[in-house]
Amino acid sequence: MKVAVFGRFYNERTTSSVERLSNYLLEKNIEVYIENHFFDLLNTESSKEKDFSSFKTFDTLDTSFNFLVSIGGDGTILRAITFVKDIDIPIIGINTGRLGFLATIQVDVIEHALQNIIDGKYKISERSLLTVETLPENKDITSLSFAMNEVAVSRKNTTSMITVETHLDGEYLTSYWSDGLIVSTPTGSTGYSLSCGGPVITPGTNSFVLTPIAPHNLSARPLIIPDSTEIHLRVRGREESHLVSLDSRIATLENETLIKIKKADFKIKMIDLLSESFLTTLRKKLLWGEDKRN
């Protein structure tokens, strides 16, 4: 068995997580590979506590890896998918920060979680992605044109709102006069979209949601659409350009650029332990079902 380990940031729980993870996997005769930049970060920040120099590293992944462990939060998992892409390697997240919707394994149960994965005591949750194409082509988007949470268009360097002309499967929907528009997957419905008033959508739902960002026209409301829909956007405004983000990756587009968004032809596989579920995480994260009268 061969396991990839990825992280982006360092805090006091990072070294402990990597050390517990690697020790347990090596004890089980499992090969451990740490992503190059994360490897350098660990050696720089934790040199006095633990020496990671003997571990193998990776720049890219291939199908020889059995799964990837992301150490951090939900944002780290979103960056991890840029390594996994369409090669079907499952991902599991160890949470070194606040409770996340994707990174659900706590540091104190790492060994137990790993043993369950080794024993096959888990299920796979397949997550839909969005893919983006622009006319004219933009090289920043073309190089990595997919997102697991959302694609968002937004204003740039101005307090003036933008107009986002929106078509669904070739039919005109509306022009949002707002700070921008979010196109979210079910996975992303608990992220940026939720903070802008969008609905929570369970991960297995075959839908996307359009959520306007601070719309000026108060009749504009989030809209749930089938994930088979092709979405076309054009932005107009006082400035000459605007921003488009794919999860945490941002590019600048000229106004009037045609932005085509649709469901990607591959999915990301998330490892869910049998003791965890989306609804369990939802209750913990949003404090649903708690009696506040005490």
Short mmCIF file of the C-alpha atoms (twelve columns), coordinates in Angstrom:
data_MODEL
# 
_entry.id   MODEL 
# 
loop_
_atom_site.group_PDB 
_atom_site.id 
_atom_site.type_symbol 
_atom_site.label_atom_id 
_atom_site.label_alt_id 
_atom_site.label_comp_id 
_atom_site.label_asym_id 
_atom_site.label_seq_id 
_atom_site.Cartn_x 
_atom_site.Cartn_y 
_atom_site.Cartn_z 
_atom_site.pdbx_PDB_model_num 
ATOM 1   C CA . MET A 1   0.000   0.000  0.000   1 
ATOM 2   C CA . LYS A 2   1.171   3.511  -0.867  1 
ATOM 3   C CA . VAL A 3   -0.136  6.729  0.731   1 
ATOM 4   C CA . ALA A 4   0.353   10.394 -0.196  1 
ATOM 5   C CA . VAL A 5   0.361   13.123 2.471   1 
ATOM 6   C CA . PHE A 6   -0.431  16.755 1.664   1 
ATOM 7   C CA . GLY A 7   -0.642  19.964 3.710   1 
ATOM 8   C CA . ARG A 8   -0.293  23.699 3.199   1 
ATOM 9   C CA . PHE A 9   0.184   25.329 6.580   1 
ATOM 10  C CA . TYR A 10  1.934   24.709 9.866   1 
ATOM 11  C CA . ASN A 11  0.504   24.985 13.366  1 
ATOM 12  C CA . GLU A 12  1.203   23.254 16.650  1 
ATOM 13  C CA . ARG A 13  -0.957  20.278 15.681  1 
ATOM 14  C CA . THR A 14  0.642   19.720 12.278  1 
ATOM 15  C CA . THR A 15  3.812   17.970 13.458  1 
ATOM 16  C CA . SER A 16  1.849   15.766 15.843  1 
ATOM 17  C CA . SER A 17  -0.561  14.800 13.064  1 
ATOM 18  C CA . VAL A 18  2.149   13.954 10.529  1 
ATOM 19  C CA . GLU A 19  4.194   12.085 13.109  1 
ATOM 20  C CA . ARG A 20  1.260   9.981  14.350  1 
ATOM 21  C CA . LEU A 21  0.130   9.341  10.782  1 
ATOM 22  C CA . SER A 22  3.542   8.351  9.430   1 
ATOM 23  C CA . ASN A 23  4.494   6.240  12.453  1 
ATOM 24  C CA . TYR A 24  1.307   4.219  12.224  1 
ATOM 25  C CA . LEU A 25  1.534   3.704  8.471   1 
ATOM 26  C CA . LEU A 26  5.210   2.697  8.628   1 
ATOM 27  C CA . GLU A 27  4.378   0.286  11.445  1 
ATOM 28  C CA . LYS A 28  1.924   -1.335 9.010   1 
ATOM 29  C CA . ASN A 29  4.633   -1.480 6.289   1 
ATOM 30  C CA . ILE A 30  2.834   1.133  4.198   1 
ATOM 31  C CA . GLU A 31  4.876   3.514  2.030   1 
ATOM 32  C CA . VAL A 32  4.489   7.191  2.936   1 
ATOM 33  C CA . TYR A 33  5.145   10.022 0.449   1 
ATOM 34  C CA . ILE A 34  4.943   13.683 1.515   1 
ATOM 35  C CA . GLU A 35  4.249   16.425 -1.049  1 
ATOM 36  C CA . ASN A 36  7.461   18.374 -1.723  1 
ATOM 37  C CA . HIS A 37  6.429   21.834 -0.513  1 
ATOM 38  C CA . PHE A 38  4.774   20.433 2.598   1 
ATOM 39  C CA . PHE A 39  7.893   18.354 3.237   1 
ATOM 40  C CA . ASP A 40  10.037  21.511 3.118   1 
ATOM 41  C CA . LEU A 41  7.637   23.311 5.446   1 
ATOM 42  C CA . LEU A 42  7.770   20.478 7.981   1 
ATOM 43  C CA . ASN A 43  11.549  20.358 7.965   1 
ATOM 44  C CA . THR A 44  11.763  24.131 8.384   1 
ATOM 45  C CA . GLU A 45  9.173   24.557 11.113  1 
ATOM 46  C CA . SER A 46  9.597   21.362 13.117  1 
ATOM 47  C CA . SER A 47  13.338  20.716 12.836  1 
ATOM 48  C CA . LYS A 48  13.808  20.800 16.588  1 
ATOM 49  C CA . GLU A 49  10.949  18.418 17.276  1 
ATOM 50  C CA . LYS A 50  11.016  15.826 14.513  1 
ATOM 51  C CA . ASP A 51  13.279  15.049 11.565  1 
ATOM 52  C CA . PHE A 52  11.264  14.260 8.417   1 
ATOM 53  C CA . SER A 53  14.260  14.180 6.083   1 
ATOM 54  C CA . SER A 54  14.137  10.394 5.697   1 
ATOM 55  C CA . PHE A 55  10.652  10.403 4.146   1 
ATOM 56  C CA . LYS A 56  9.955   10.046 0.442   1 
ATOM 57  C CA . THR A 57  8.377   12.932 -1.434  1 
ATOM 58  C CA . PHE A 58  6.184   13.524 -4.484  1 
ATOM 59  C CA . ASP A 59  5.502   16.305 -6.986  1 
ATOM 60  C CA . THR A 60  2.729   14.556 -8.874  1 
ATOM 61  C CA . LEU A 61  0.488   11.590 -8.210  1 
ATOM 62  C CA . ASP A 62  -0.275  8.495  -10.244 1 
ATOM 63  C CA . THR A 63  -2.560  5.503  -9.889  1 
ATOM 64  C CA . SER A 64  -0.020  3.588  -7.780  1 
ATOM 65  C CA . PHE A 65  -1.188  5.558  -4.713  1 
ATOM 66  C CA . ASN A 66  -4.012  4.001  -2.682  1 
ATOM 67  C CA . PHE A 67  -5.233  7.205  -1.058  1 
ATOM 68  C CA . LEU A 68  -4.220  10.743 -0.110  1 
ATOM 69  C CA . VAL A 69  -4.284  12.170 3.405   1 
ATOM 70  C CA . SER A 70  -4.874  15.913 3.622   1 
ATOM 71  C CA . ILE A 71  -3.660  17.582 6.839   1 
ATOM 72  C CA . GLY A 72  -5.300  20.921 7.564   1 
ATOM 73  C CA . GLY A 73  -8.829  22.115 6.915   1 
ATOM 74  C CA . ASP A 74  -11.353 22.101 4.102   1 
ATOM 75  C CA . GLY A 75  -9.253  24.577 2.098   1 
ATOM 76  C CA . THR A 76  -6.343  22.147 2.154   1 
ATOM 77  C CA . ILE A 77  -8.548  19.420 0.697   1 
ATOM 78  C CA . LEU A 78  -9.667  21.788 -2.052  1 
ATOM 79  C CA . ARG A 79  -6.021  22.344 -2.943  1 
ATOM 80  C CA . ALA A 80  -5.312  18.589 -2.688  1 
ATOM 81  C CA . ILE A 81  -7.749  17.879 -5.509  1 
ATOM 82  C CA . THR A 82  -5.402  19.744 -7.864  1 
ATOM 83  C CA . PHE A 83  -2.983  16.834 -7.368  1 
ATOM 84  C CA . VAL A 84  -5.601  14.087 -7.551  1 
ATOM 85  C CA . LYS A 85  -7.478  15.494 -10.575 1 
ATOM 86  C CA . ASP A 86  -9.133  12.662 -12.504 1 
ATOM 87  C CA . ILE A 87  -6.986  9.692  -11.424 1 
ATOM 88  C CA . ASP A 88  -9.517  8.376  -8.879  1 
ATOM 89  C CA . ILE A 89  -7.367  8.443  -5.721  1 
ATOM 90  C CA . PRO A 90  -9.616  8.736  -2.629  1 
ATOM 91  C CA . ILE A 91  -8.964  11.571 -0.164  1 
ATOM 92  C CA . ILE A 92  -9.359  11.716 3.600   1 
ATOM 93  C CA . GLY A 93  -8.858  14.839 5.696   1 
ATOM 94  C CA . ILE A 94  -7.234  15.153 9.120   1 
ATOM 95  C CA . ASN A 95  -8.452  18.332 10.771  1 
ATOM 96  C CA . THR A 96  -5.813  20.485 12.468  1 
ATOM 97  C CA . GLY A 97  -8.067  23.522 12.858  1 
ATOM 98  C CA . ARG A 98  -11.782 24.136 13.283  1 
ATOM 99  C CA . LEU A 99  -14.344 21.469 12.455  1 
ATOM 100 C CA . GLY A 100 -14.767 21.264 8.702   1 
ATOM 101 C CA . PHE A 101 -17.316 19.676 6.400   1 
ATOM 102 C CA . LEU A 102 -14.598 17.791 4.487   1 
ATOM 103 C CA . ALA A 103 -11.717 17.396 6.955   1 
ATOM 104 C CA . THR A 104 -13.504 15.471 9.697   1 
ATOM 105 C CA . ILE A 105 -10.830 13.227 11.271  1 
ATOM 106 C CA . GLN A 106 -9.600  14.643 14.576  1 
ATOM 107 C CA . VAL A 107 -5.928  14.329 15.533  1 
ATOM 108 C CA . ASP A 108 -6.598  12.147 18.594  1 
ATOM 109 C CA . VAL A 109 -8.253  9.385  16.519  1 
ATOM 110 C CA . ILE A 110 -5.767  9.203  13.622  1 
ATOM 111 C CA . GLU A 111 -4.649  5.642  14.349  1 
ATOM 112 C CA . HIS A 112 -8.204  4.389  14.745  1 
ATOM 113 C CA . ALA A 113 -9.259  6.063  11.503  1 
ATOM 114 C CA . LEU A 114 -6.298  4.638  9.580   1 
ATOM 115 C CA . GLN A 115 -6.956  1.130  10.845  1 
ATOM 116 C CA . ASN A 116 -10.568 1.383  9.711   1 
ATOM 117 C CA . ILE A 117 -9.387  2.428  6.250   1 
ATOM 118 C CA . ILE A 118 -6.861  -0.428 6.117   1 
ATOM 119 C CA . ASP A 119 -9.621  -2.844 7.166   1 
ATOM 120 C CA . GLY A 120 -11.991 -1.481 4.530   1 
ATOM 121 C CA . LYS A 121 -14.414 -0.081 7.107   1 
ATOM 122 C CA . TYR A 122 -15.369 3.043  5.216   1 
ATOM 123 C CA . LYS A 123 -17.535 4.257  2.372   1 
ATOM 124 C CA . ILE A 124 -16.772 6.448  -0.615  1 
ATOM 125 C CA . SER A 125 -18.598 9.720  -1.183  1 
ATOM 126 C CA . GLU A 126 -18.285 10.912 -4.782  1 
ATOM 127 C CA . ARG A 127 -18.240 14.696 -5.179  1 
ATOM 128 C CA . SER A 128 -19.217 16.466 -8.401  1 
ATOM 129 C CA . LEU A 129 -17.000 19.212 -9.779  1 
ATOM 130 C CA . LEU A 130 -17.482 22.237 -11.986 1 
ATOM 131 C CA . THR A 131 -15.369 22.883 -15.030 1 
ATOM 132 C CA . VAL A 132 -14.823 26.274 -16.696 1 
ATOM 133 C CA . GLU A 133 -14.068 27.370 -20.245 1 
ATOM 134 C CA . THR A 134 -13.716 30.967 -21.406 1 
ATOM 135 C CA . LEU A 135 -13.885 32.708 -24.776 1 
ATOM 136 C CA . PRO A 136 -11.379 34.163 -25.353 1 
ATOM 137 C CA . GLU A 137 -9.237  31.580 -23.600 1 
ATOM 138 C CA . ASN A 138 -7.534  32.483 -20.325 1 
ATOM 139 C CA . LYS A 139 -4.310  30.590 -19.575 1 
ATOM 140 C CA . ASP A 140 -4.733  30.854 -15.782 1 
ATOM 141 C CA . ILE A 141 -8.034  28.984 -16.060 1 
ATOM 142 C CA . THR A 142 -7.023  26.582 -18.816 1 
ATOM 143 C CA . SER A 143 -4.132  25.214 -16.739 1 
ATOM 144 C CA . LEU A 144 -6.477  24.028 -13.957 1 
ATOM 145 C CA . SER A 145 -10.078 24.466 -15.042 1 
ATOM 146 C CA . PHE A 146 -12.095 22.680 -12.339 1 
ATOM 147 C CA . ALA A 147 -13.458 23.387 -8.867  1 
ATOM 148 C CA . MET A 148 -15.061 21.194 -6.205  1 
ATOM 149 C CA . ASN A 149 -16.730 23.952 -4.155  1 
ATOM 150 C CA . GLU A 150 -17.667 26.781 -6.454  1 
ATOM 151 C CA . VAL A 151 -16.936 29.045 -9.366  1 
ATOM 152 C CA . ALA A 152 -17.576 32.687 -8.498  1 
ATOM 153 C CA . VAL A 153 -17.440 35.874 -10.543 1 
ATOM 154 C CA . SER A 154 -16.977 39.098 -8.603  1 
ATOM 155 C CA . ARG A 155 -16.082 42.779 -8.963  1 
ATOM 156 C CA . LYS A 156 -12.467 43.917 -8.932  1 
ATOM 157 C CA . ASN A 157 -10.782 47.028 -7.497  1 
ATOM 158 C CA . THR A 158 -13.998 49.032 -7.245  1 
ATOM 159 C CA . THR A 159 -17.021 49.684 -5.076  1 
ATOM 160 C CA . SER A 160 -19.287 49.635 -8.141  1 
ATOM 161 C CA . MET A 161 -21.472 46.604 -8.675  1 
ATOM 162 C CA . ILE A 162 -21.281 44.445 -11.773 1 
ATOM 163 C CA . THR A 163 -23.975 42.998 -14.006 1 
ATOM 164 C CA . VAL A 164 -23.776 39.240 -14.547 1 
ATOM 165 C CA . GLU A 165 -25.831 38.218 -17.582 1 
ATOM 166 C CA . THR A 166 -26.828 34.588 -17.051 1 
ATOM 167 C CA . HIS A 167 -28.046 31.954 -19.517 1 
ATOM 168 C CA . LEU A 168 -29.002 28.362 -18.673 1 
ATOM 169 C CA . ASP A 169 -28.791 25.843 -21.521 1 
ATOM 170 C CA . GLY A 170 -28.953 28.690 -24.003 1 
ATOM 171 C CA . GLU A 171 -32.008 30.369 -22.449 1 
ATOM 172 C CA . TYR A 172 -31.721 33.793 -20.815 1 
ATOM 173 C CA . LEU A 173 -32.364 33.677 -17.049 1 
ATOM 174 C CA . THR A 174 -31.608 37.160 -15.703 1 
ATOM 175 C CA . SER A 175 -28.901 39.774 -15.261 1 
ATOM 176 C CA . TYR A 176 -27.750 39.935 -11.658 1 
ATOM 177 C CA . TRP A 177 -26.825 43.472 -10.554 1 
ATOM 178 C CA . SER A 178 -24.645 42.599 -7.595  1 
ATOM 179 C CA . ASP A 179 -21.148 42.161 -6.232  1 
ATOM 180 C CA . GLY A 180 -20.999 38.881 -8.122  1 
ATOM 181 C CA . LEU A 181 -22.493 35.428 -8.589  1 
ATOM 182 C CA . ILE A 182 -21.573 32.046 -7.107  1 
ATOM 183 C CA . VAL A 183 -22.125 28.781 -8.967  1 
ATOM 184 C CA . SER A 184 -21.850 26.107 -6.300  1 
ATOM 185 C CA . THR A 185 -21.748 22.322 -6.175  1 
ATOM 186 C CA . PRO A 186 -23.482 20.436 -3.344  1 
ATOM 187 C CA . THR A 187 -20.064 20.197 -1.638  1 
ATOM 188 C CA . GLY A 188 -19.624 23.973 -1.902  1 
ATOM 189 C CA . SER A 189 -23.142 24.717 -0.678  1 
ATOM 190 C CA . THR A 190 -21.811 24.806 2.896   1 
ATOM 191 C CA . GLY A 191 -19.098 27.328 1.990   1 
ATOM 192 C CA . TYR A 192 -19.197 30.711 0.257   1 
ATOM 193 C CA . SER A 193 -22.715 30.110 -1.055  1 
ATOM 194 C CA . LEU A 194 -24.073 29.448 2.443   1 
ATOM 195 C CA . SER A 195 -22.535 32.667 3.783   1 
ATOM 196 C CA . CYS A 196 -24.355 34.553 1.002   1 
ATOM 197 C CA . GLY A 197 -27.727 33.042 1.893   1 
ATOM 198 C CA . GLY A 198 -27.662 29.932 -0.277  1 
ATOM 199 C CA . PRO A 199 -29.237 26.597 0.738   1 
ATOM 200 C CA . VAL A 200 -27.438 23.571 2.175   1 
ATOM 201 C CA . ILE A 201 -27.468 20.720 -0.356  1 
ATOM 202 C CA . THR A 202 -26.536 17.161 0.610   1 
ATOM 203 C CA . PRO A 203 -23.445 15.848 -1.232  1 
ATOM 204 C CA . GLY A 204 -25.227 13.212 -3.320  1 
ATOM 205 C CA . THR A 205 -27.751 15.639 -4.810  1 
ATOM 206 C CA . ASN A 206 -27.533 16.054 -8.595  1 
ATOM 207 C CA . SER A 207 -27.865 19.826 -8.470  1 
ATOM 208 C CA . PHE A 208 -25.967 23.086 -8.582  1 
ATOM 209 C CA . VAL A 209 -27.018 26.374 -6.995  1 
ATOM 210 C CA . LEU A 210 -26.715 29.937 -8.287  1 
ATOM 211 C CA . THR A 211 -26.267 32.381 -5.387  1 
ATOM 212 C CA . PRO A 212 -25.985 36.130 -6.020  1 
ATOM 213 C CA . ILE A 213 -23.495 38.053 -3.873  1 
ATOM 214 C CA . ALA A 214 -25.143 41.099 -2.240  1 
ATOM 215 C CA . PRO A 215 -27.658 41.660 -5.071  1 
ATOM 216 C CA . HIS A 216 -29.063 45.166 -5.570  1 
ATOM 217 C CA . ASN A 217 -32.321 43.772 -6.971  1 
ATOM 218 C CA . LEU A 218 -33.885 42.273 -3.835  1 
ATOM 219 C CA . SER A 219 -35.997 39.847 -5.854  1 
ATOM 220 C CA . ALA A 220 -32.832 37.951 -6.772  1 
ATOM 221 C CA . ARG A 221 -32.764 34.707 -4.804  1 
ATOM 222 C CA . PRO A 222 -30.609 31.554 -4.843  1 
ATOM 223 C CA . LEU A 223 -31.704 29.148 -7.573  1 
ATOM 224 C CA . ILE A 224 -31.197 25.371 -7.576  1 
ATOM 225 C CA . ILE A 225 -30.708 23.852 -11.028 1 
ATOM 226 C CA . PRO A 226 -29.970 20.338 -12.392 1 
ATOM 227 C CA . ASP A 227 -26.244 19.596 -12.586 1 
ATOM 228 C CA . SER A 228 -26.713 18.724 -16.270 1 
ATOM 229 C CA . THR A 229 -27.237 22.449 -16.980 1 
ATOM 230 C CA . GLU A 230 -24.635 24.397 -18.946 1 
ATOM 231 C CA . ILE A 231 -24.291 27.915 -17.530 1 
ATOM 232 C CA . HIS A 232 -23.099 30.872 -19.589 1 
ATOM 233 C CA . LEU A 233 -22.094 34.138 -17.901 1 
ATOM 234 C CA . ARG A 234 -21.029 37.537 -19.226 1 
ATOM 235 C CA . VAL A 235 -19.985 40.359 -16.936 1 
ATOM 236 C CA . ARG A 236 -20.402 44.075 -17.544 1 
ATOM 237 C CA . GLY A 237 -19.480 46.993 -15.294 1 
ATOM 238 C CA . ARG A 238 -17.696 50.307 -14.955 1 
ATOM 239 C CA . GLU A 239 -14.307 48.638 -14.713 1 
ATOM 240 C CA . GLU A 240 -12.730 46.859 -17.668 1 
ATOM 241 C CA . SER A 241 -12.196 43.550 -15.884 1 
ATOM 242 C CA . HIS A 242 -13.525 41.317 -13.115 1 
ATOM 243 C CA . LEU A 243 -12.444 38.301 -11.097 1 
ATOM 244 C CA . VAL A 244 -13.333 34.657 -11.478 1 
ATOM 245 C CA . SER A 245 -12.394 32.190 -8.744  1 
ATOM 246 C CA . LEU A 246 -12.256 28.411 -8.844  1 
ATOM 247 C CA . ASP A 247 -12.293 27.460 -5.177  1 
ATOM 248 C CA . SER A 248 -9.233  29.382 -3.898  1 
ATOM 249 C CA . ARG A 249 -7.632  30.019 -7.308  1 
ATOM 250 C CA . ILE A 250 -8.297  33.427 -8.873  1 
ATOM 251 C CA . ALA A 251 -7.956  34.777 -12.413 1 
ATOM 252 C CA . THR A 252 -8.728  38.177 -13.968 1 
ATOM 253 C CA . LEU A 253 -11.009 38.299 -17.002 1 
ATOM 254 C CA . GLU A 254 -11.869 41.155 -19.317 1 
ATOM 255 C CA . ASN A 255 -15.524 42.207 -19.284 1 
ATOM 256 C CA . GLU A 256 -17.697 40.600 -21.983 1 
ATOM 257 C CA . THR A 257 -15.662 37.381 -21.768 1 
ATOM 258 C CA . LEU A 258 -17.974 34.389 -22.225 1 
ATOM 259 C CA . ILE A 259 -17.684 32.077 -19.198 1 
ATOM 260 C CA . LYS A 260 -18.993 28.544 -19.772 1 
ATOM 261 C CA . ILE A 261 -19.572 26.456 -16.652 1 
ATOM 262 C CA . LYS A 262 -20.740 22.862 -16.548 1 
ATOM 263 C CA . LYS A 263 -20.339 19.625 -14.627 1 
ATOM 264 C CA . ALA A 264 -16.892 18.056 -14.979 1 
ATOM 265 C CA . ASP A 265 -16.661 14.599 -16.523 1 
ATOM 266 C CA . PHE A 266 -14.982 13.151 -13.419 1 
ATOM 267 C CA . LYS A 267 -15.633 13.171 -9.667  1 
ATOM 268 C CA . ILE A 268 -13.486 13.337 -6.543  1 
ATOM 269 C CA . LYS A 269 -13.729 10.426 -4.121  1 
ATOM 270 C CA . MET A 270 -13.858 11.272 -0.414  1 
ATOM 271 C CA . ILE A 271 -13.323 8.578  2.243   1 
ATOM 272 C CA . ASP A 272 -16.057 8.662  4.889   1 
ATOM 273 C CA . LEU A 273 -15.649 6.548  8.003   1 
ATOM 274 C CA . LEU A 274 -18.727 4.567  8.968   1 
ATOM 275 C CA . SER A 275 -18.964 6.475  12.261  1 
ATOM 276 C CA . GLU A 276 -19.200 9.816  10.443  1 
ATOM 277 C CA . SER A 277 -21.767 11.258 8.043   1 
ATOM 278 C CA . PHE A 278 -22.586 14.566 6.388   1 
ATOM 279 C CA . LEU A 279 -25.609 14.992 8.658   1 
ATOM 280 C CA . THR A 280 -23.506 14.344 11.774  1 
ATOM 281 C CA . THR A 281 -21.023 17.001 10.664  1 
ATOM 282 C CA . LEU A 282 -23.856 19.364 9.779   1 
ATOM 283 C CA . ARG A 283 -25.337 19.083 13.262  1 
ATOM 284 C CA . LYS A 284 -21.938 19.629 14.915  1 
ATOM 285 C CA . LYS A 285 -20.964 22.535 12.665  1 
ATOM 286 C CA . LEU A 286 -24.280 24.403 12.718  1 
ATOM 287 C CA . LEU A 287 -25.225 23.376 16.277  1 
ATOM 288 C CA . TRP A 288 -28.537 21.927 15.073  1 
ATOM 289 C CA . GLY A 289 -30.635 20.035 17.581  1 
ATOM 290 C CA . GLU A 290 -28.992 21.606 20.643  1 
ATOM 291 C CA . ASP A 291 -31.236 22.762 23.465  1 
ATOM 292 C CA . LYS A 292 -30.304 26.391 24.237  1 
ATOM 293 C CA . ARG A 293 -32.695 26.734 27.187  1 
ATOM 294 C CA . ASN A 294 -30.187 25.399 29.733  1 
# 
